[in-house]
Amino acid sequence: MKSYIGENIKRFRCLRNLTQENLSDKVGLTVNYIYMLEHGRRNPSIRVLRKISEILGVSMPLLTHNFNEPKNEVEKVLKDAYEIITKDSKGN
C-alpha cells in the first residue's frame, strides 16, 4: 500500500474525531491493524477500504488519492485549503 493511503485513513479518522480504537471497533479489526494501515505496514483489501471509507464518510477514490503530489493548480488549491482547514480545526 502506498503510505499516502494510510495517511489519508489517519487524516479522515482524525477529522471525524475517531481514535484508532473507535475505528477498529466500527470496522471489526484490531487497533494494531489500523495502526499498521496508517503507517503503511499493511495492505488493506478492497473490502476493508470500502468499510473504512463508509465509516469515515468519504469515497474510496478520495481515501486512496495522493494529496501529497498535486497534479495541477486545482489539486494544489484543494491541498492548501485542506491544510488551512485542518490547522484551524486543531485550534492553531
N, C-alpha and C positions, 0 to 999 in steps of 0.2 A: 504494500500500500504506500502511496506517496504520503509523505509526512503532512502535507497540507490538508489531507482529508481528516487526519487526526486532529490537526489544529482547528479545522472547521467544526468538528464534533465538540471540542472543548469550547470554542468561541460561542457557538449557539447554545450549548448547555449552560454556560455562564450567563449569557443574555437572558435565559429563562430562569435564572436563579436556582438551577438544579445542581446538586452535588453529584459526584461520581456515584455515590451510593443511591441517591434518588433515581438517577438514570438507569443504573444497573437493575434496581427493583422493577422499574417500569418495562425494561427490555427483557428481563428474565435472564440476565447474565451476571457474572461476578464483578465486583468492584475492580478486581485485578485485571480482568479482561478489558473493562472500559479504560483503565489506566494504560494498558498496553496499546489499545487502539489510538488513544490520544497522543501517545509517544511514538507511534509508527512502528511498534514492535509486533503487531498482529495485523492480519489482513481480514477485514470483515467480509462475510458473504453478502450477496445481494439481499438476501432475506434480512440480515442484521442491519444493513444500511437502510433498507426500506422501513424497518421498525423504528430505528433511531430517527430517521427523517420525519416520520409520522409523530413521534413523541415530541420532537423539537419544533414541529410546525414549519418545517422548511422542505423544499423539494429535494429530491435526490441530486438533480444537477447542481443546485446551489450548494448542497452539502459536499459535493465532490469537485467543486470549482476551485481552481488555483487563484486565490486572491493576491498572492504574493508576486505575480508576474502580470501586470496589466498589459493587455494586448493592444489597446487603443485608448484614446482620450476618454471615452465613456467609462471604461473599466477603471481608469485612473481616478476619475472623479468619484465613482462609486466607492473605491477603496479609501480615498481620502475622507469621504463622508462617513464611511463605516468607522474609521479611526476617530473621527470627531465625536460620533455618537457614543462609542464605547468609552472614550475618555470622559465624556460628560456623565455617563451612567455610573462611572466609578467615583464620581464626586471630585474629580481633579480640576 
